[in-house]
Amino acid sequence: MIAYVVTFLAVFVTDLLYVYFVKSIQQNQPISAGLWSMVVTLTASIAVINYTEDHYALIPALLGAFAGTWFGMKIKKPDTVV
């Protein structure tokens, strides 16, 4: 059960951070985009390791993907980049 929670959170955070990554690219901020890319890759790797070992972990991964993107779009102001 803990692997499913970790997988959900890893993909949730990945998609949340991906929103910031894309916004940095849109605003032509290569250093910011590169840093976001590193963190996105790290969190995505955690998820991939989990669902490679247990294919049922794809279910919380998919739910985390939806929730992370939705949440990221809701909290991200269109004209700011972190």
Steps between C-alpha positions, in 0.01 A plus 500: 500500500784742579639454147166613355499814714861576407420445131197728516698773676799467267285542189290773666815699579648426156197641321472793738863593435460438128259794488781722629746344255277575200434854619876562530542386140215723385665797671840418348675438834751224422662475844164479676375246244813291542464493877132407478593229249744344745240483778233367262736223389580407860138471610400321179777248555362410842161431345643295212698281738184434703267411215764295321517273802121488547280564198198569721686813613405646161155572644622742768754635247221594260295654779805694617561625146150641473498649851847652470428669169162627617643633826802655325278687258277624781782641714727629222450867422535555126755782519745370762777245496664359808 
